[in-house]
Amino acid sequence: MSTENQVQQHLLEIEQAMKSAGLWQAMPPEPAAFNSTEPFSVDTMQAEQWLQWVFLPRMQALLAQRGTLPARFALTPYFEMAFTGHTDVPHGLLAALQRLDDLLNQED
C-alpha cells in the first residue's frame, strides 16, 4: 500500500476515533478562529477543533493535490498535553495520531 493510501487510512481512523470519543463537532468554530497565527491555533480553538477543522482538511487537500507529505512532525505529544486533566482521555484518538506520526516519520 502506498504511503498516500496509508495516510488516507490513518486520517479516517482519526476521524472515527474522534467520533467515538464524542469529539466530532457538527459546526465549525467562528470564522475568526481560523485567523490564528499560533501553532495548533491554541489561542482560538480547542485541540480537537484544530484537528477536525484545520489539520484533517489540509491533509486531505494535500493528498488530493498529490503534494509532498509532511515529515518529521509529532502531533501526539501536543494532544497528550491537551488532554491532560480530562476525565475521559480519548486513548483511541491518541493511538491513531501516534500511528500517523510513526508513518510520516519513517526514514526512507
C-alpha positions in Angstrom: 0.0 0.0 0.0 1.4 3.4 -0.9 2.3 5.9 1.8 -0.5 8.2 0.5 -3.1 5.4 0.9 -1.8 4.7 4.4 -2.1 8.3 5.3 -5.6 8.4 4.0 -6.4 5.3 6.1 -4.9 6.9 9.2 -6.9 10.2 8.6 -10.1 8.1 8.5 -9.1 6.3 11.7 -8.5 9.7 13.4 -12.0 10.9 12.3 -13.6 7.7 13.6 -11.7 7.9 16.9 -12.9 11.5 17.3 -16.5 10.5 16.6 -16.2 7.5 19.0 -14.9 9.8 21.7 -17.6 12.4 21.2 -15.2 15.0 20.0 -16.5 15.4 16.4 -18.4 18.7 16.0 -21.3 19.4 13.6 -20.5 23.1 13.4 -17.1 24.7 12.8 -15.7 27.4 15.1 -16.4 31.0 14.3 -14.6 32.2 11.2 -12.3 34.4 13.3 -10.9 31.3 15.0 -9.2 30.4 11.7 -7.2 33.6 11.6 -4.8 32.4 14.4 -1.1 32.6 13.7 -0.3 30.4 16.7 0.7 26.7 16.3 -2.4 24.5 16.5 -4.5 27.7 16.8 -4.1 27.4 20.6 -5.3 30.9 21.1 -8.6 30.4 19.2 -9.5 26.7 19.1 -9.6 23.6 21.3 -7.2 20.9 20.2 -9.9 18.7 18.8 -11.4 21.7 16.8 -8.0 22.3 15.2 -7.6 18.6 14.4 -11.1 18.4 12.8 -11.3 21.8 11.1 -7.7 22.6 10.1 -5.4 19.5 10.1 -7.7 16.9 8.6 -8.9 19.2 5.7 -5.4 20.4 5.0 -4.1 16.8 4.9 -7.0 15.7 2.6 -6.3 18.7 0.3 -2.6 17.8 0.2 -3.4 14.2 -0.7 -5.9 15.3 -3.4 -3.2 17.6 -4.9 -0.6 14.9 -4.7 1.6 17.3 -2.7 4.6 16.5 -0.6 3.6 14.9 2.7 5.0 16.4 5.9 7.8 14.6 7.6 9.4 14.8 11.0 6.5 16.1 12.9 4.7 14.9 16.0 1.0 15.6 16.8 0.7 13.0 19.6 2.7 14.9 22.2 0.6 18.0 21.8 -2.6 16.1 22.1 -1.4 14.2 25.1 -0.8 17.6 26.8 -4.1 19.0 25.5 -6.0 16.1 27.1 -4.1 16.2 30.4 -6.6 16.6 33.2 -9.6 15.3 31.1 -11.5 12.6 33.0 -12.0 10.6 29.8 -8.8 10.7 27.8 -9.5 9.5 24.2 -6.9 6.8 24.1 -8.2 5.6 20.7 -7.5 9.0 19.2 -4.1 9.2 20.7 -3.2 5.8 19.3 -4.5 6.8 15.8 -2.4 10.0 16.0 0.7 8.1 17.0 0.2 5.7 14.1 0.1 8.7 11.7 3.2 10.2 13.4 5.0 6.9 13.1 4.2 6.6 9.4 5.2 10.1 8.4 8.4 10.0 10.4 9.7 6.8 8.9 13.1 7.0 7.3 13.0 6.4 3.5 
